[in-house]
Amino acid sequence: MTNRELIIDAFKKKGAMKAGELAEATGLDKKIIDKELNSMKKENLIVSPKRCYWIVNE
């Protein structure tokens, strides 16, 4: 699985999460999470329902 697939899978299982929570859920480094979240945000794949939390844009 790619990093992006791990992140999307974690969002689908647990819902909205902060980057730190996402790092714990996926086992990835927080720097990798931040990089992927920024990329996914630019592609409109994720949205922020409230400050600092992210979830898949469906």
Secondary structure as a PSIPRED ss2 file (coil, helix, strand):
# PSIPRED VFORMAT (PSIPRED V4.0)

   1 M C   1.000  0.000  0.000
   2 T C   1.000  0.000  0.000
   3 N H   0.000  1.000  0.000
   4 R H   0.000  1.000  0.000
   5 E H   0.000  1.000  0.000
   6 L H   0.000  1.000  0.000
   7 I H   0.000  1.000  0.000
   8 I H   0.000  1.000  0.000
   9 D H   0.000  1.000  0.000
  10 A H   0.000  1.000  0.000
  11 F H   0.000  1.000  0.000
  12 K H   0.000  1.000  0.000
  13 K H   0.000  1.000  0.000
  14 K H   0.000  1.000  0.000
  15 G C   1.000  0.000  0.000
  16 A C   1.000  0.000  0.000
  17 M E   0.000  0.000  1.000
  18 K C   1.000  0.000  0.000
  19 A H   0.000  1.000  0.000
  20 G H   0.000  1.000  0.000
  21 E H   0.000  1.000  0.000
  22 L H   0.000  1.000  0.000
  23 A H   0.000  1.000  0.000
  24 E H   0.000  1.000  0.000
  25 A H   0.000  1.000  0.000
  26 T H   0.000  1.000  0.000
  27 G C   1.000  0.000  0.000
  28 L C   1.000  0.000  0.000
  29 D C   1.000  0.000  0.000
  30 K H   0.000  1.000  0.000
  31 K H   0.000  1.000  0.000
  32 I H   0.000  1.000  0.000
  33 I H   0.000  1.000  0.000
  34 D H   0.000  1.000  0.000
  35 K H   0.000  1.000  0.000
  36 E H   0.000  1.000  0.000
  37 L H   0.000  1.000  0.000
  38 N H   0.000  1.000  0.000
  39 S H   0.000  1.000  0.000
  40 M H   0.000  1.000  0.000
  41 K H   0.000  1.000  0.000
  42 K H   0.000  1.000  0.000
  43 E C   1.000  0.000  0.000
  44 N C   1.000  0.000  0.000
  45 L C   1.000  0.000  0.000
  46 I E   0.000  0.000  1.000
  47 V E   0.000  0.000  1.000
  48 S C   1.000  0.000  0.000
  49 P C   1.000  0.000  0.000
  50 K C   1.000  0.000  0.000
  51 R C   1.000  0.000  0.000
  52 C C   1.000  0.000  0.000
  53 Y C   1.000  0.000  0.000
  54 W E   0.000  0.000  1.000
  55 I E   0.000  0.000  1.000
  56 V E   0.000  0.000  1.000
  57 N C   1.000  0.000  0.000
  58 E C   1.000  0.000  0.000
